[in-house]
């Protein structure tokens, strides 16, 4: 287990550690490493290519992975080495244990390793009601980037290798990349508070509950459509453009990276029903 400052460093350095520059990483076309990390994985790996596959509800499928692996086998094609899964996905859905096991079978057939971007891993555990072990090494995950900042910490992510051999010299990689804090205890110590007494899980359960609260009430509005199942702590919905403009004018902040009219609302460990009721009331007035 290694601590780094942020998720981009966690994902980029762990993928670079699993790959050579002539390798490739298979990920979903909406994966954070593809869309939101400024080329970090490619930079730190000295050029490992990201190969994108589509998939329903933001999830890779065994067939989609297989197609990329077998698309070409000649020396001119960057050899696939890692499958990167985002748990929860970029659209708020969750990989089940059975789905992870099916992907592991593909990885085993082709000698690939599995990296998990766990920015919202705690929310996935809470949503499925399973242990972290069941969603990681027991399902065939080789390395997990476990987020603290998405679950209440001020900063700090944990990179967890489930095979000590894979972790060899990773501390040197972190040092070289500027990820060794001069006073690392200030990143490590808050994790004790998060992990003890299952605070991490309580935070995630609360965030998920708030998202479900919001999703159920948005569905009751005419003219608003949920875009994806709200399985964890995110709600994606399609709004008339004038509604989004009016909400921003009233001080609400949200992303609209999923297309015209689509908006993402993320609930956290400290979201309250009062806050969501205020949002819902503003939506009602604007509509």
C-alpha positions in Angstrom: 0.0 0.0 0.0 1.4 3.4 -1.1 0.0 6.9 -0.6 -0.1 9.6 -3.2 -1.6 13.0 -3.4 -4.3 12.5 -5.9 -6.2 10.2 -8.2 -4.4 11.1 -11.4 -1.1 10.2 -9.8 -2.5 6.9 -8.4 -3.9 5.8 -11.8 -1.0 7.0 -13.9 1.8 5.6 -11.7 0.2 2.2 -11.2 -0.6 1.8 -14.9 3.0 2.9 -15.7 4.2 0.3 -13.2 2.3 -2.5 -15.0 3.2 -1.5 -18.5 6.2 -0.9 -20.8 6.1 1.9 -23.3 5.2 -0.5 -26.1 2.2 -1.9 -24.2 -1.4 -0.7 -24.2 -4.2 -0.4 -21.6 -7.8 -1.4 -22.4 -10.3 0.9 -20.9 -13.9 2.1 -21.5 -14.3 5.1 -23.8 -15.7 7.1 -20.9 -12.9 6.1 -18.4 -11.4 8.8 -16.4 -7.9 7.9 -17.5 -9.0 8.5 -21.1 -11.1 11.7 -20.7 -9.8 13.6 -17.6 -6.2 13.0 -16.7 -4.4 15.2 -19.3 -2.4 12.3 -20.7 -1.0 11.3 -17.4 -1.0 7.5 -17.9 0.7 7.9 -21.3 3.2 10.4 -19.9 4.3 8.4 -16.9 4.5 5.1 -18.9 6.6 6.8 -21.6 3.9 6.2 -24.2 1.7 3.2 -23.4 -1.4 3.6 -25.5 -5.0 3.6 -24.2 -7.3 1.4 -26.3 -10.9 2.4 -25.9 -14.0 0.1 -26.0 -17.7 1.1 -25.8 -20.0 -0.7 -23.4 -23.5 -0.2 -22.0 -23.9 2.0 -18.8 -20.2 2.9 -18.8 -18.9 -0.7 -18.3 -16.5 -2.8 -20.3 -17.7 -6.2 -21.4 -15.7 -9.4 -22.0 -16.6 -9.3 -25.7 -15.5 -5.7 -26.1 -12.2 -6.5 -24.4 -11.7 -9.6 -26.5 -12.2 -7.7 -29.7 -9.5 -5.2 -28.8 -7.0 -7.9 -27.7 -7.5 -9.9 -30.9 -7.9 -7.0 -33.3 -4.3 -7.4 -34.3 -1.4 -9.5 -33.1 1.4 -8.1 -35.2 4.4 -6.2 -33.9 3.1 -2.9 -35.2 0.2 -2.9 -32.7 0.9 -2.0 -29.1 0.5 -5.2 -27.1 -2.4 -5.1 -24.6 -1.1 -5.6 -21.1 -3.7 -4.2 -18.7 -7.4 -3.9 -18.4 -8.5 -0.8 -16.5 -11.9 -0.8 -14.8 -13.6 2.2 -13.2 -15.5 1.2 -10.0 -18.0 2.9 -9.8 -18.1 3.9 -13.5 -18.0 7.4 -14.9 -21.8 7.2 -15.3 -22.5 6.0 -11.7 -23.0 2.3 -12.4 -21.3 -0.6 -10.6 -19.5 -3.7 -11.8 -21.0 -6.8 -10.0 -18.7 -9.6 -8.7 -19.9 -11.8 -11.6 -19.0 -9.1 -14.2 -15.5 -8.8 -12.7 -15.0 -12.5 -12.7 -16.0 -12.7 -16.3 -13.5 -10.0 -17.2 -10.8 -11.8 -15.2 -11.4 -14.9 -17.3 -10.6 -12.9 -20.4 -7.5 -11.4 -18.7 -6.3 -14.9 -17.8 -6.7 -16.2 -21.3 -4.5 -13.4 -22.7 -2.1 -12.9 -19.8 -3.4 -9.4 -18.8 -3.5 -7.7 -15.5 -6.4 -5.8 -14.0 -6.2 -2.2 -12.7 -9.1 -0.7 -10.8 -9.7 3.0 -10.7 -11.5 3.1 -7.4 -12.3 6.8 -7.1 -15.7 5.8 -5.8 -14.8 2.2 -4.7 -16.3 2.7 -1.3 -19.6 3.6 -2.9 -19.5 0.4 -4.9 -18.9 -1.7 -1.8 -21.8 0.0 -0.1 -24.1 -0.4 -3.1 -23.5 -4.1 -3.5 -23.2 -4.9 0.2 -20.0 -6.8 -0.3 -16.5 -6.6 1.3 -13.6 -4.8 -0.4 -11.8 -8.2 -0.7 -14.8 -9.6 -2.7 -14.6 -6.7 -5.2 -10.9 -6.8 -5.6 -8.4 -9.6 -5.2 -11.0 -12.3 -4.8 -12.5 -11.2 -8.2 -9.0 -11.0 -9.8 -8.0 -7.4 -9.5 -4.3 -6.9 -9.3 -4.0 -3.3 -8.2 -6.6 -0.9 -6.7 -6.4 2.9 -6.6 -8.6 3.5 -3.5 -9.8 7.1 -3.1 -9.9 9.0 0.1 -10.7 12.4 -1.3 -14.0 11.2 -2.8 -15.0 9.9 0.6 -14.3 12.7 3.1 -10.5 13.1 3.2 -8.9 16.5 2.5 -6.3 14.7 0.3 -4.6 11.4 -0.3 -5.2 8.3 -2.4 -4.0 4.7 -1.6 -2.5 2.5 -4.3 -2.9 -1.2 -3.2 -1.1 -4.0 -4.9 -2.4 -7.5 -4.1 0.8 -9.2 -5.2 3.9 -7.9 -3.4 6.0 -8.8 -6.4 4.1 -6.4 -8.6 4.8 -3.6 -6.1 8.5 -3.9 -6.3 10.2 -0.5 -6.6 6.9 1.3 -6.8 8.1 3.5 -3.9 10.9 4.7 -6.2 8.5 5.5 -8.9 6.4 7.6 -6.5 9.5 9.4 -5.3 10.6 10.2 -8.9 7.1 11.5 -9.8 7.1 13.9 -6.8 4.5 11.9 -4.9 6.6 11.4 -1.7 5.3 13.9 0.9 8.0 15.3 3.1 5.7 14.5 6.0 3.8 11.5 4.7 2.2 10.9 8.1 -0.2 13.8 7.3 -1.5 11.8 4.4 -1.4 8.4 6.1 -2.9 9.4 9.5 -6.3 10.5 8.2 -6.8 7.1 6.6 -6.8 5.6 10.1 -9.7 7.8 11.0 -11.5 6.8 7.8 -10.9 3.0 8.1 -11.4 2.6 11.8 -15.0 1.9 12.9 -16.0 1.6 9.2 -16.3 5.4 8.8 -15.4 4.9 5.1 -18.4 2.6 4.6 -20.8 4.8 6.6 -19.8 7.8 4.5 -20.4 5.8 1.3 -23.7 4.5 2.4 -24.9 8.0 3.3 -23.8 9.4 -0.1 -25.5 6.6 -2.0 -28.7 7.1 0.0 -28.7 10.8 -0.8 -28.3 10.0 -4.5 -31.2 7.6 -4.4 -33.3 10.2 -2.6 -32.6 12.7 -5.4 -33.1 10.2 -8.3 -36.5 9.1 -7.0 -37.8 12.6 -6.8 -36.4 13.7 -10.1 -38.2 10.9 -11.8 -41.5 12.4 -10.7 -40.9 15.6 -12.7 -42.4 15.8 -16.2 -39.7 16.6 -18.7 -36.8 15.2 -16.8 -35.4 11.8 -17.6 -32.7 9.7 -15.8 -30.0 8.8 -18.2 -28.4 5.9 -16.2 -29.4 3.8 -13.3 -28.5 5.6 -10.0 -26.6 2.7 -8.4 -24.2 4.6 -6.2 -23.8 8.3 -5.3 -24.2 9.9 -8.7 -27.4 11.0 -10.6 -27.3 11.6 -14.3 -30.4 13.2 -15.8 -31.5 15.0 -18.9 -33.0 18.5 -18.4 -34.4 21.2 -20.7 -31.5 23.6 -21.4 -33.4 26.6 -19.8 -33.6 24.6 -16.5 -29.9 24.1 -16.3 -29.2 27.8 -17.1 -31.6 28.9 -14.4 -30.1 26.5 -11.8 -26.7 27.8 -12.5 -28.0 31.4 -12.1 -29.3 30.3 -8.7 -25.9 29.1 -7.6 -26.0 25.4 -8.3 -22.9 23.7 -9.7 -22.8 20.5 -11.7 -21.1 19.0 -14.8 -22.7 18.7 -18.2 -20.0 16.7 -20.0 -22.4 14.0 -21.2 -24.1 16.0 -23.9 -26.7 18.7 -24.4 -29.2 18.7 -21.6 -27.4 16.0 -19.6 -26.2 16.9 -16.1 -24.4 15.0 -13.3 -25.2 15.6 -9.6 -22.9 13.9 -7.1 -23.8 13.3 -3.5 -21.2 13.0 -0.8 -20.6 12.0 2.8 -22.0 15.4 4.0 -25.0 15.9 1.6 -28.2 16.5 3.4 -31.9 16.1 2.5 -32.3 19.8 3.2 -29.8 20.6 0.5 -31.5 18.3 -2.0 -34.9 19.6 -1.1 -33.7 23.1 -1.9 -32.4 21.9 -5.3 -35.6 20.1 -6.0 -37.7 23.1 -5.1 -35.6 25.3 -7.5 -36.1 22.7 -10.3 -39.9 22.7 -9.6 -40.1 26.5 -9.7 -38.0 26.7 -13.0 -40.1 24.1 -14.6 
